[in-house]
Amino acid sequence: MRYTIGQVAKKLGLTAHTLRYYDKEGLLPSVKKGSSGARIFNDEDIDWLIIVECLKGTGMQLKDIKKYIDLCQKGDSTLATRLELFKQQKRQLEEKLAQFQQYMEKINYKIAYYTEAVAKGSVDVCKQNKCLAAEKERLFGHK
């Protein structure tokens, strides 16, 4: 199937400017141009864009995504390298998830704290709540 830049932008929630930039940076190895110079996208390009956005969403820099795409273009001799790249990205993502989980616990503590304060009309009551004090000590390391 063939798609215009506008169709791809709408389908993937990207801007035409972003798509042009990705193409210019070599992130879309199979994009062709028509006789008018307009980019013509196909299903393979859509697949590339989905993985580019996935990797970008995990925090991978575009230069590293480009390295991955270059490895793919070199064929099966780079399979082990590509596997290691994804394993490394997974480890980094797991570290971020763990950090976000810690942030979530602190946010949940603050929600519980302020829910109690709103219900009682004062933060002074929260300071005397033993459960909240224990949770604060666990999360922040002090009472």
ChimeraX attribute file (.defattr): number of C-alpha atoms within 10 A of each C-alpha:
attribute: neighborCount
match mode: 1-to-1
recipient: residues
	/A:1	7
	/A:2	10
	/A:3	16
	/A:4	14
	/A:5	18
	/A:6	13
	/A:7	13
	/A:8	22
	/A:9	16
	/A:10	12
	/A:11	11
	/A:12	12
	/A:13	9
	/A:14	15
	/A:15	14
	/A:16	16
	/A:17	11
	/A:18	11
	/A:19	19
	/A:20	15
	/A:21	13
	/A:22	17
	/A:23	18
	/A:24	11
	/A:25	13
	/A:26	18
	/A:27	24
	/A:28	23
	/A:29	18
	/A:30	15
	/A:31	16
	/A:32	15
	/A:33	11
	/A:34	9
	/A:35	7
	/A:36	6
	/A:37	8
	/A:38	11
	/A:39	18
	/A:40	17
	/A:41	20
	/A:42	16
	/A:43	13
	/A:44	14
	/A:45	20
	/A:46	17
	/A:47	11
	/A:48	16
	/A:49	20
	/A:50	13
	/A:51	13
	/A:52	22
	/A:53	16
	/A:54	12
	/A:55	17
	/A:56	14
	/A:57	11
	/A:58	15
	/A:59	13
	/A:60	16
	/A:61	12
	/A:62	17
	/A:63	12
	/A:64	13
	/A:65	19
	/A:66	18
	/A:67	15
	/A:68	18
	/A:69	19
	/A:70	15
	/A:71	16
	/A:72	16
	/A:73	11
	/A:74	10
	/A:75	9
	/A:76	11
	/A:77	10
	/A:78	14
	/A:79	13
	/A:80	9
	/A:81	14
	/A:82	17
	/A:83	11
	/A:84	11
	/A:85	16
	/A:86	13
	/A:87	12
	/A:88	12
	/A:89	16
	/A:90	13
	/A:91	12
	/A:92	15
	/A:93	16
	/A:94	13
	/A:95	12
	/A:96	14
	/A:97	12
	/A:98	12
	/A:99	11
	/A:100	12
	/A:101	12
	/A:102	13
	/A:103	13
	/A:104	12
	/A:105	13
	/A:106	17
	/A:107	12
	/A:108	12
	/A:109	16
	/A:110	14
	/A:111	12
	/A:112	14
	/A:113	21
	/A:114	16
	/A:115	14
	/A:116	17
	/A:117	16
	/A:118	12
	/A:119	11
	/A:120	12
	/A:121	12
	/A:122	12
	/A:123	15
	/A:124	10
	/A:125	13
	/A:126	20
	/A:127	14
	/A:128	10
	/A:129	12
	/A:130	10
	/A:131	11
	/A:132	18
	/A:133	16
	/A:134	14
	/A:135	17
	/A:136	17
	/A:137	12
	/A:138	12
	/A:139	15
	/A:140	10
	/A:141	9
	/A:142	10
	/A:143	12
